Amino acid sequence: MEHAEEQEACPEQTQRYCVQRPIYNQELLQGQLHRRQRTSQTLGQKIAHACRCSSKKAKSHLYSFLPILKWLPRYPVKEYLLGDIISGISTGVMQLPQGLAYALLAAVPPVFGLYSSFYPVFLYTFFGTSKHISIGTFAVVSMMVGGVAVREVPDGMISLDSNSTNITDVLEYYSARDTKRVQVAVALAFLSGLIQLCLGFLRFGFVAIYLTEPLVRGFTTAAAVHVFVSQLKYLLGIKTSRYSGPLSVVYSLAAVFSKITTTNIATLIVGSTCIVLLLVGKEINLRFKKKLPVPIPMEIIVVIIGTGVSAGMNLNESYKVDVVGNIPQGLRAPTIPEIQLIPAIFMDAIAIAIVGFSMTASMAKIFAIKHGYTIDGNQELIALGICNSVGSFFQTFSITCSMSRSLVQESTGGRTQVAGTLAAVMVLLVIVAIGYLFEPLPQTVLAAIVMVNLKGMFKQFGDIMHFWRTSKIEMAIWVVAFVASLFLGLDYGLLTAVTFAMITVIYRTQRPEYRILGQIPNTDIYCDVEEYEEVKEYPGIKIFQANTSLYFANSESYTRALKKKTGVDPSALLAARRKAQKRHAKEIKAANKYRTKAVLKLNNDVEASVKHELASDDLPVNGKFADSSVQDMPHDEHEHFVEPKTNIHSLILDFTPVNFVDSVGAKTLKSIIKEYKEVGVCVCIASCSGPVMNELTRLNFFDGSVTRELLFHSIHDAVLACQGKDGSAAKADSNL
């Protein structure tokens, strides 16, 4: 069959190989190969096999559903415990202030941020597959939740007498409004959790790939702007309504600037001081990262200082500084979410479910690659779904992975989710025991924490220059995601960005690169003739390559590019032939007409004067006149005039980049073969993959006119076969 001869090269020399084998087309190759016998199963057999249960299969499913059963029994206490304890404490002191702060973004009282920082974190320990991410509240998702809550329960929805000055009435108004918004947030968490569970059980973990990195970064940057604008009123101590939906960021900015003169100076001073302290602390942590055993927990320090100063100076009553207020002690009894809200929030729940999963999956993959383990995307969906849906019964709002806390949990020595459990225990301690101590905490301190944590997201504006240098299309995705999310709102912005990303995929398939390939001399390697000087084309052979599949959306552009690149347009050639034939027919007709008139005139002259002596050279010879005007053309000139020809005899289509062909693509391919055959050009297909071959077979591509003999294993096989057919290479063989 195949004889291979390998030449051992010296270290200084380039290794070479020489292979002698027949020129393979698919007909010959398939005739020499033996397919493996595969027994096809009926649908009933497949279902029966899937439902069959064994102890090994049950154990595998149990370990997959509860990953903690796999790693906890093997937990190396001596190696991991100290690092997990330090990491858990460090993450916990971040979890507490961020939980309080992000509750403001979600438009619910701060204590619900603590609930959302406890239940989901604890549940993820049992069901999650990542060892390093920190689950809980996150600015982007909290902002999306807050937008829905404000839309469904706007400030004017709960009636309050405009003339009422009774403090009790005002408090009851805010209490009723917040209760309604909590119901919306809880229902949203429940529904988004169910969606994530369904996607996980249906093995839809791949949906995150449609949220490409430029899209996610542009979307989160816009979300950071939304978050920053929403916190301005807390930083300045201004009373404004909260807006949601399209242009909400514009309305919010207009509301803040319209009331800028009512700024509470004490609130601004406290908030600005906290921002400076937090920025300094983060800079110290960054510069002395290798020298510090653990990062300085500036957030909890600022919370403690802010709470102490507020309580000592009585900022709420003396300077009208808004504070967190009542933080009820203990855990709430589980309640059923408001199911009747589901129709109004369904689309928002889908967006939150997908965004939350994409954040978690991206961070989990980063740490998994860094530390050498794998994560299961479908199980991550199930874990998030359980965290959200089960947590909603305990008054939590939607959660996901926090980037800042995950980096702290990993960098401080966390090895497993034991660190996350310890962080949750710290939050639980605050909820059940010392939560009331944070009631004097100024809201401007929480706003400062939120704003400073957006620093990393604002750095993503640098992506524009990066993508400008690397990929204009990815830059366009980033810009569209940012602009759409900024002005249309996070929900419609995300939908617009995903749609645009899909359009770019279609655009790339519609605008692929088309190339003519040539051979690197004395090799079987073929490259772009326009890119390399050494590459040469075979006389009479064109090798065409398109880096795309062939289907309904690009079949016409494929045909146009083929004709343009090869310089051979069968339709134009056939049209030229028909035009030439018509023109030649007219010439013959005119010549015959002239000949007839000449004969008639000659006969008349003969009858009028029989005595006239005719010159021999004026007589017709064999029925033809010597007059140049009526002489027939030479045969070869006539043939060239009537039938324009091309100097190309073979055309090879390189199918190496082709992943699939649909029915329209198969018809287009068949039409190409037929059209070029009419003008004397043989079309071959090279490097067609097995799946594409199977698709062509199912589409009835092969028949009497198109056989598998036109398909070759490689470009070089096709070139040698075309040379042999043309007869231009009498000694053509496959020696390289």
N, C-alpha and C positions, 0 to 999 in steps of 0.2 A: 504493500500500500504506500507507505511513506518512509523514505529513507532520510535520516537526518545526519549530517556530518558537522561536528563541532570542531572548531580550530581553537586550540589553547593559545592565548596570546601572552606575550611577556608583559610584566607590569607596566612597561613604558608604552605598550601598543594598545590600540583599541581592539576590543574583542569583536570577532566577526562570526557570522554563521552562514551556512550554505544549505539550502533545502531543495531537493528535487522531488517533484510530485506532479500529478496530472493537473491540467487546468480544470478547476471545479466550477461547474454551474450547479444550480440546486437540483436539477434532474439527476445528474451523475452522483452528486453527494448523497442525496436521499436514497439512491439505489444501493449505495455501499454501506449505509448505516442501518442499524436495527433498533427500532423504537422499543422502549420498555413497555411491557404490558401493564396497563392500568385498568383496574376494575372500577367502573363508574358505579356510584351509589345512587339509589333513588332518594327522593326527598324524605320518605318515611324512614329509610335506613339512616340518613343523616340526622334526623330528629331523634331517633332511637339512640344513636351513638352519643349525641350531645346530652341526652337525658340519663344516660347510663352512669351509675354512681359506683365508685369504689372507695375504699378507705384512703388510698393514695390520692385520688382525685379530690375527695372531700377535704383532706388535709391541705392540699395545694390551694383550693379555693378559700379555705379558712385563713391560711397564712396571707393570701393575697388581699382578703378583705380586712384583716386585722394584722397589719405588718408588725405591730408591737410584739406579737407572739413569736416572731422570728428573731428579733434583735434583743429583746429584754432578757430572755434566759441566758444569753451569751454576753451580757453586759459586763465588761471588765471593770470592776469597781475600783481597783487600785489605780488603773491608768486613766479612767474617764471621770470619776466622780468629782474630784477637786475642780477640774476645768469646767464641768457642767454647773457646779455650785456657783463659782465665780461668774460664769456667763449668765446664769439664771438671775442672779442678783443684779448684775449690770443691766440686763434687758428689762427686768422688772421695774427698776427705777426710771427707765425711759417709758415703759408701758403705762405707768400711772399718769404722768402729766399729759402724755399724748392721748390717752383715753378720754381724759377730761376735755382736752382742747378740741379733738376731732368730733366730740359730741356737738359742739357749737356748729361745726360745719354741717352735721347731719340735721340741724334744726331741732334737736331734742335736748332735754336737760342733761347736765354733765354726768350724773350718776349712771345714765344708760351707756355712756362710753366706758365706764368701769365694768358694767355687766358684759359689754361686748369685748372687753379685754380679758375676761375670765373664762366664760363657758366655751367659746370657740377654741381658745388656746388649749384648754384641757382636753377637749374632744379630738383635736388634731393629733395629739400625742398617740392616740390609739389607732387612728386611721390613716395618717399621712405617711408618705414614703421618703420625704426629705428629712435629713438629719439636722439641718442648719437654719432653715427659714423661720422667721418669727411671724406667726399668724396673729391677727387682731385688727384694730382700726387702722385705716389708711386714708390719707388726705383726699385722693382722687375719688375713691368709692364713697367716702363720707360726703363729699361735695355732690356727687350724683344723687345720693339718698336725700340730702337736704333740698336739692332742686325739686325732686318729686314731692317731698313733704310740703314744701312751700306752695307748689302749684296746686296740690289737692286741698290744702288748708291755708289759704292766704290770710294775711293779718286781718282783713275786713270780714272774714267769714263768721267769726264769733261776734255777736252783737254786743256793743258797749255804748252806754249813753254818753254822748260827746260832752255833756255838761257835768258828768259825774266827776267829783273830786274825791270820792271815798276811796281810800287806799284798799279797803277790802274788796270793793268792786273791781278795781284794777288788777289786784292779785288773782281774783277769781277768773277774770278775763284771760290772763296769761296762763293760768293753770288749765283752763278748758282748751285753749289753743294748743298748748304743749301736749295735752293728753291726746288730742286728735292727731297731731303730727307723729306722736309715738306710735299710734295705731297704724298709720301709713308706713312708717319705717319698719315696724315689726312685720306687717303683711308683705312688704317688699323683700325683707330678708327670707321669709318663709317661701315665697314664690321663686326667688332667685335660687334658693337652695334646692327646691324641687327640680328646677330646670337643670341645675348642675348634676343632680343625682340621675336624672333621666339620661342626660348626655353621657355620663360615666358608665351607666349600665348598658347603654347602646354602643359603647366603645367609640364615642365621638371625641376622644381626646385630641384628635388632629385638628379640631376647629381653631385651635390657637395659632396654627400656621398662617391663617388668613389675616391675622393681626401682625403684619410684618414689623420689624424693628423701627424703621422710619415712621410708620404710622403710629405705633405706640408712643414713641418719643415725642412726636408732634402733638399727639392727643394729650399726653401728660403735661407737656409744657403749657398748652392752652388751659388745662385744668389748674395748673399752678397759678396762672394769671387770675382765673376765676376765684380760687381760694384766697389769693392775696387781696383782691378787691373786696371780697366778702368780709375780710378781717379788719379793713380800714375803720369801719364804724366802731368796732370794739377798741381799737388802738386809740382812736380820737375821742371816744366817749360820746358819740353822736347817735341820736335816735332816728333811724331810718327804717323803712320797710325793706324786706328782703325780696328780691325778684328772681324769677326763674323763666326758662324758655329762651327763644331767640332774642338777641340784643340785651339780655339781662345784665351783662357786664357793663354795657353802656349806660343803662338805666341806673345801675348801682353807683357808678362813678358820678353820674349827674346828681343823684340824690346826696351823695357825700359832699360834693363841691357846693351844692346849694345850701347846705347847712354847716359849712366849714366854720362859719363865725360862731357857732354854738359849741365849739370844741371845749371839752373839759380839760383844762391845763394839767390838773393833778393826774388824771388818767393818762394823758400823753406823756408826762414825765416818767410815771411808773413804767409804762410800756416801752418807752425809748431806752430807759435804763436796762430793762430786761433784755432788749434786743442787743445792746452793746455787750452785756455780760455773756450772753449766749454765743455771740460771734467770736468774742475773745476766747471763750472756753473751747469752741470748736477748732479755732486756729491753733491753740496750744495742743489739743489732742492730735491734730494733724501733723504738727511739726515735731512733736516728741512722741510719736506713735510707737517707735521701737523702744524707747526708754521707759514709758509708763506701763506698769503691769496691767492696768485696766484704764479705760478712758475716764476722764473726769466727768461725773454725772451732772453736768451743768443744769440740765432741765429740772431735775428734782431739787437741786440746790436753789435755783431761782424760784421754784414753787414754794419751798419752805421759807425763803427770805421774804417773798411777796406776801405769803400768808401771815407771817409774823409782823411785818410792817403794817399790813392792813388791819390786823387785829389790834396792834398796839396804838396806832394813830386813829383808829376808828374811821377809816377812809370812806366807808359807805355813807355814814351819817354826816360826817364833818365836811367832806369834799364831793359828795354825790358820785363816788366811784362805784360802778356796778361790780358786784361780786357774784361768785358762783351761787351762793344761797343754800337752800336746804339740800342736804345729802342724807337721805334716809338710811338708817343702819339696817344691816341684815339683807338677806336675799329675798326676792319676791317669789310668791307662789306661782307655779306655771299656769299660764292662761292660753286659751286658743286664739290664734291670730284672727283678725277680722276678714273672713273669707269674702265678704261682699265687695271688698275693695279690689279684688284681683282683676276684674275686667279693665279697670281704669289704669292699672299700673303694669299690665302684662308686658308691653313692649319695653318699658323701662327695666323690668326685671330681667329680660333677655340681655339687654345691654350690660347691666351690672354683672350678671352671671358670667358673660364672656370676658369682660374687662377684668373682673376679679380673678378668673382662672388664668388669663394670659399673664397677669402680674406674677401670680404664684408660680406658674410653669417656667417663666423666664428666669426668675431668681433661683428656683430649685435646680434648673439645668446648669446654671453657672456654678453653683456649689458642688453639684454632683460631678461635673467634669474636673473641678479643682481637686476634689478629695477622692476621686476614683471609685464612685459607686453609681448606680443607675436609679432613676425614678420612673414610676409608672404614671403616665399622663392620665390614663383613665381612672386609676385609683386616686390621683390627686383631685380629679373632678368629684369623685364620690366623697372624699374626705371633706372638701369644701362644701359640698351639698349637705352633708350631715352637720357640719359646723353651723351653717346658716339656718337650715330648716329646724333642727333640734334647738339651736340657740334661740330661735324666734319665740319659742314657747316660754322662754325666760327673759323676754323683753330686750333682746339684742337687735342691733341693726346689722346690715350687710358688712362682712369683713373680707379681708384678703391678706396677702403677704405685705409686710412693711419693709421697704428697702433699707431704711436707716437702721431699724432695729435688727434686721437680719444680719447686716454687716457687723453690728456690735456683738450679736450673739456668736457669730463665727470667729471674729477677731479676738474675743476675750477667752477663747479656749473651749467653746461649746462643741461637743462631739455628737450628742444625740438630743432628742426632744425632751430628755430629762430637764435640760436647761429651760425649755419652754414651760414645762410643768411648774418648776420653781418660780418662774416669773408670774404664772397664773396664781400661785399660792400667795405671793406678795400682794397682788391685787385683791385677792379674797380677804386677806388680813385687813386691808383698808376698808373694804365694803362692810365687813361685819364688826369691826372694832373701832377704827380711828378715822373713819370717813368724815365724821362731823368736824374734825379739826381743820378740814380744808374749806369749810363754808365761807370764811372771810376772804378766800383767795380772789383777787381782782380778775375780772374777765380779760382785762388788757394783758395780763401775764400770759394767759392761755393763747391770746392772739399773737403775742410775741413769739411764743414757742412754735406756733403753726407757721408764722412767716419765716422764721430762721430755718426751719426744716425744709422750706421750699428752695433753699439756696442751690441744692444739687440739681433740682429740676430746671431752675433758671439757667444753669450752665449749659443746658441742652440747646440753647440758642446758637451755640458754637457748631451744632450739627449742620447748620446751613452751609457754612464754608467747607466743612468736611465733605458733605454730599455734593457740593458744587464741583469739587475737584475729582470725586470718584464716580458719581453717577447722577446725571441730571434728572433721570426719572425718579430715583429715590428722593432727591431733593424736592421734586414736585409733590410726591406723596407726603413728605413732611410738612411742606407749606400748606397744602390743601387740608391736611388733618388739623393743623394748628388754626388756620383761619376759620375753617368751618366750625370747629369745636368752640372757638372763641366767640363767634358772632351768632351761630345757630343754637348754641347750647351743647352740652356734652352728649346728650342722647342723639339728636339729629346730626351733630358733628361727627360722631362715631360712625353712624350709618353712611353719611356722605363720604367719609374717608375710606371705609371698606369698599364702597361702590367704586370710588376712583381707583383704588388699588387693583380691583378686578379689571377695570378698563385698561389700566397700564399693562396687565398681562395680555389682554386681547390685542392691545397696540403692539406689543413686542412680537406676537405671533403674526400680526399683519405686516410688520416691518422688520423681517429677519434680514440677516446678511446673506447675500448670494455670492458665490465664488466659482471661478473656473480653476480647476486644479491641474497641476502638471507634475511630472516626475522629477525627483532628485536623481540625477544620472546614476545608473548602476545600482539602484536600490528599488525596493517596492514601496517607498514612501512617497506620498503625494501631498503637495502643499499648494497654497494660493500662488498663482503665477504672477499676480500683481504685487505680492509682498516680498518675494525673494528673487534675486537675480539668477541664482543657479537653477531654478526650476524651469523645466522645458516641457512644452506640449508635444505630443505625438502628432505627426502630420495626419490630417484627416480624422482625428479623434478629439472630441470635446468631452471633458469630465465636469459635470455640473453638481454643485452642492448647495443646499439651503439648510441653515441651522434651525429647522423647525419641522414639526410634523405636518402632514398633508391632510387637511380636512376642509369642511365647507367654508370656513371663514377666510382661508387664504389660498384656496385652489386657483382662483383667477389670477391673483398676484404671482403665484408660483409659475403659472404658464407664461405670463407676460415677462417675468424676469428670465425664464429659460430662453425665450426667443431673443430677448435683448442681449443677454450675456453670450450666447453662442453665435449670434449673428445670423441665425437660420430661422426664418419665419415661413413655415410650410404654407400658410394661407397666402402670404405675399407671393411666394414662388408659384403656387398654382394659379393665382390671379394673373401673374405676369405671363405664364404659359398660355392661359386662355386668351389674354390680350394679344399675345404674339401670334397665336393661331388665327385669330380673327383678322389681324392685320395682314398676315400672309395669304389668307383666303381672299381678301380684297385684292391683293397684288396679283394673284393668279387669275382672278376673275377679270381684272383690267387687262392683263396680258392676253388672255384668251379672246377678249373682245377686240383688242387691237389686231390680233392675228386673224380673226375672222374678217375684219374689214380689209386687211391687206390681201387676203386670198380672193375676196370678191372683186377688188380693184384689179388684181392681176388677171382674173378671168375675163373681165370686161376689155382689158387692153389686148388680150390674146384674140378675142373675137373681132375686135375692131381692125386689127392689123396683123394678119397672119404672116405677112411678109417681114414683119419686124424681127430683127435678130435679138434674141434675149441673151443678156450676159449670164454666163453660167453661175457667176457668184451671186446673182440676184435671185436665183431660184431657191425655193425651199429645199433643204437637204434633210431627208428622213422626217419630213413633217415639221421641221424647225427652221426658223429664219436666222440668219447670221447677225441680224441687227442687235446691237448690245442692249437696246432698250427692252427687248422682249426675250432675251436669253434667260434661261433658268439659272438660279443660283447654284454654286457648287453644293454638293450633298452635305458636306460637313458644316459649311456655313449656314445652310438652310436649317440643319438640325439644331445648331446652336441658337439660331434666331427664334426658332419655334419653341424650343424647350430650354428655358434658362435652368442652369444646374448650379449646385453648391459644391464646394471642394471638400465638404465634410461627408464622410460615409458612415460614421458611427458616433453615437451620443450615449454617454454613460451617466446615469443618475446615481450619485452617491447617497445611499439611504442610511448612512451611519448615524446622523442626528435624529432620524425619524423614529418617534416613539409609538405613534399610532396612525392609522389611516381609517377614515370613515367611508361611507358609501359614496359620497360626493368626491372624495379624494381618489377612490378607486376608479370611478368613472372618468375623472380628469386624467389619471395616469393612463388608462386604456385609450382615451382619445389622443393623448400625446403620442403614444406608440403608433396608432393608426395614421395620424396626420404625417408624422415624419417618415413613415414607411412609404407613403404615396410620393414623396419627393426623393426616395432612394436613400434615406438615412435610417440605419438600424439603431433602435433604442434598447439599451441594456440597463439593468438595475444591479447595483453592487452593494454588498454589506447590509443586506436586509436582515433584520433580527428575526428570531423565531416567533415572538408574539405578533410582529407585523405580518410575517408570512401566514400565520394562522388566521389573522384578520382578513387578509386578501383571499384566502381560501374560502372562508365563510361568506365573503361578499361575492363569490362566483367570479373572481377576477380572471382565473385561468380558464381558457377554452381552446378552440382549435387555432385561433390566430395568436393568442398570447399563451405561451407555455412556460414552464419552469426553466426551460433552457435559456431564457432571457435574463434569469436571475443568477448572479455569481457570488461566490463566497467572499471575494474581496475585489477592490478596484483593480489590482494587478491581474487577477484572473480574467476580469472583463477586458482589460487592455490587450492582453495576449490573445484572447479569443477574437477580438475585433481585428487585430493585426493579421491573424490567420485567415479570417474571412476575406479581408481585403487583398490578401496575396502580396502585400507590400513587404512582409517580413517572412521570407520563405523558410528561414531557419529560426523562426521565433520559438523559443522554448522558455521554460520557467526558471532557468538558472539565473540567480541574482548575483 
